[in-house]
Amino acid sequence: MAQPLMCDKRLLSLDLSGRTYVVTGGASGIGRVTVEQLARQGATVVVGVRNGAAGQKAADQIRREVPGAKIEILHLDLASLDSVEQFAEQFLATHSELHGLVNNAGVMNTPRGQTKDGFELQFGTNHLGHFYLTELLLDVLQKTEGARIICLSSCYHDKAMGREGKIDFDDLHFTRRKYDGWTAYAQSKLANLLHAKELARRLEGTGVTAVSVHPGWVRTNLIRHSAPVFLQNALAGVLKLAGLIEPWEGAQTTLYALLSPEVPKHSGAFFSQTGMYRDRSKNAGGWPMSSPNPHAHDDELARRLYDESARIIAEARQKRRAA
Ligand SMILES: NC(=O)c1ccc[n+]([C@@H]2O[C@H](COP(=O)([O-])OP(=O)(O)OC[C@H]3O[C@@H](n4cnc5c(N)ncnc54)[C@H](OP(=O)(O)O)[C@@H]3O)[C@@H](O)[C@H]2O)c1
């Protein structure tokens, strides 16, 4: 197996005092490690969590490791547009700059479900919730010099357990086709990649960089709907031989995307840790890397997804206000 790509130590010792970051889903897994590293480098990190107690526990643990860590925990349920709006309002009430937005939270291969606004659960949480959050924070990002938006995608945007990543505009929410958890995950992760691509196009010339990342196959709770987490942890030694990596390694691509001076030269690109691609020559990853999925290179698809996401959200907000 290829060795995980790791950030240059100089990037991880940059002084980030005076910088502010938002990390969604930062109480566990890759997000938690990202929060800790940014705080260690002196940044203020606002962490969006749906479980307040878990968020406070993670923040307390980080403060023990990093005395003086500047971490703020705010409630954020990406499966609710009301909650996304409240999070953005609270953030904007107390912050006037945002150097990095890390759209990290996610769910994978869930049983069929819906968000509070009636969207398919994985598309709604992984893509539409983050899409709305990004829209609400775009002004502050554009007012902050050198701001970056990082969308956590996955190598599964290419193929997830044999299902090719594609966007089905005729049935985004699986109301007509039979629900399949991997097909829905692949669609949501391709949407994350296309979101960054289209953001980059729209934000050209504003100084804001947007990229998508695959963090690697990482030992986190994400697997919970597919296999017991304890089993993954018990078998970690063997799974590592097949490419499983630890959360610290899994956070490297996000940290590189946030901190490397090279990244703004590649706005819209996909940055991949080691992964599992249909084209095995891509398995070593790359910062940046060209996806083997042709849909990932379709500019028209990215535009259409952006417009459709904005339309779906505007319609849902209108319905909510009328109710
Ligand atoms: N682990 C991997 O191998 C892998 C591979 C490719 C891509 N990724 C991507 O990496 C990102 C981070 O995942 P991870 O591996 O670190 O998994 P994780 O430990 O399960 O972290 C995901 C986080 O998202 C949060 N979350 C889920 N639904 C949410 C919602 N509705 N509102 C707010 N937060 C919500 C979770 O909160 P709760 O704890 O409350 O559920 C959790 O803190 C995801 O986008 C995932 O798709 C991971």
The ligand as a MOL file (V3000), in Angstrom:
LIG
                    3D

  0  0  0     0  0            999 V3000
M  V30 BEGIN CTAB
M  V30 COUNTS 48 52 0 0 0
M  V30 BEGIN ATOM
M  V30 1 N -13.4630 8.0130 7.4040 0
M  V30 2 C -13.2490 7.8150 6.1220 0
M  V30 3 O -12.6980 6.7670 5.7180 0
M  V30 4 C -13.6600 8.8300 5.0970 0
M  V30 5 C -13.3680 8.5800 3.7540 0
M  V30 6 C -13.7560 9.5090 2.8000 0
M  V30 7 C -14.4220 10.6490 3.1740 0
M  V30 8 N -14.7030 10.8640 4.4910 0 CHG=1
M  V30 9 C -15.4310 12.1080 4.8350 0
M  V30 10 O -14.8020 12.7410 5.9280 0
M  V30 11 C -15.7600 13.5320 6.6540 0
M  V30 12 C -15.5560 13.3190 8.1340 0
M  V30 13 O -15.9280 11.9970 8.4860 0
M  V30 14 P -15.1910 11.1250 9.5990 0
M  V30 15 O -14.5880 9.9760 8.8980 0
M  V30 16 O -14.3630 11.9560 10.4720 0 CHG=-1
M  V30 17 O -16.4490 10.5210 10.3610 0
M  V30 18 P -17.0740 10.8360 11.8050 0
M  V30 19 O -16.0740 10.6430 12.8780 0
M  V30 20 O -18.3430 10.0810 11.8640 0
M  V30 21 O -17.3510 12.3940 11.7040 0
M  V30 22 C -18.4580 12.9080 11.0390 0
M  V30 23 C -18.9900 14.0520 11.8650 0
M  V30 24 O -20.1230 14.6050 11.1830 0
M  V30 25 C -21.1080 14.8570 12.1550 0
M  V30 26 N -22.4420 14.8970 11.5830 0
M  V30 27 C -23.1480 13.9140 10.9950 0
M  V30 28 N -24.3670 14.3390 10.6600 0
M  V30 29 C -24.4480 15.6280 11.0370 0
M  V30 30 C -25.4530 16.6050 10.9880 0
M  V30 31 N -26.6790 16.3490 10.5200 0
M  V30 32 N -25.1840 17.8480 11.4720 0
M  V30 33 C -23.9790 18.1280 12.0070 0
M  V30 34 N -22.9890 17.2350 12.1000 0
M  V30 35 C -23.2280 15.9990 11.6330 0
M  V30 36 C -20.9750 13.7160 13.1390 0
M  V30 37 O -21.6160 14.0490 14.3400 0
M  V30 38 P -22.1910 12.8920 15.3170 0
M  V30 39 O -21.0000 12.3880 16.0590 0
M  V30 40 O -23.1830 13.6270 16.1430 0
M  V30 41 O -22.8010 11.8470 14.4400 0
M  V30 42 C -19.4670 13.5990 13.2520 0
M  V30 43 O -18.9450 14.4780 14.2270 0
M  V30 44 C -17.1270 13.1220 6.1200 0
M  V30 45 O -17.6060 14.1260 5.2520 0
M  V30 46 C -16.8530 11.8520 5.3240 0
M  V30 47 O -17.7510 11.6650 4.2540 0
M  V30 48 C -14.3240 10.0000 5.4600 0
M  V30 END ATOM
M  V30 BEGIN BOND
M  V30 1 1 1 2
M  V30 2 2 2 3
M  V30 3 1 2 4
M  V30 4 1 4 5
M  V30 5 2 4 48
M  V30 6 2 5 6
M  V30 7 1 6 7
M  V30 8 2 7 8
M  V30 9 1 8 9
M  V30 10 1 8 48
M  V30 11 1 9 10
M  V30 12 1 9 46
M  V30 13 1 10 11
M  V30 14 1 11 12
M  V30 15 1 11 44
M  V30 16 1 12 13
M  V30 17 1 13 14
M  V30 18 2 14 15
M  V30 19 1 14 16
M  V30 20 1 14 17
M  V30 21 1 17 18
M  V30 22 2 18 19
M  V30 23 1 18 20
M  V30 24 1 18 21
M  V30 25 1 21 22
M  V30 26 1 22 23
M  V30 27 1 23 24
M  V30 28 1 23 42
M  V30 29 1 24 25
M  V30 30 1 25 26
M  V30 31 1 25 36
M  V30 32 1 26 27
M  V30 33 1 26 35
M  V30 34 2 27 28
M  V30 35 1 28 29
M  V30 36 1 29 30
M  V30 37 2 29 35
M  V30 38 1 30 31
M  V30 39 2 30 32
M  V30 40 1 32 33
M  V30 41 2 33 34
M  V30 42 1 34 35
M  V30 43 1 36 37
M  V30 44 1 36 42
M  V30 45 1 37 38
M  V30 46 2 38 39
M  V30 47 1 38 40
M  V30 48 1 38 41
M  V30 49 1 42 43
M  V30 50 1 44 45
M  V30 51 1 44 46
M  V30 52 1 46 47
M  V30 END BOND
M  V30 END CTAB
M  END
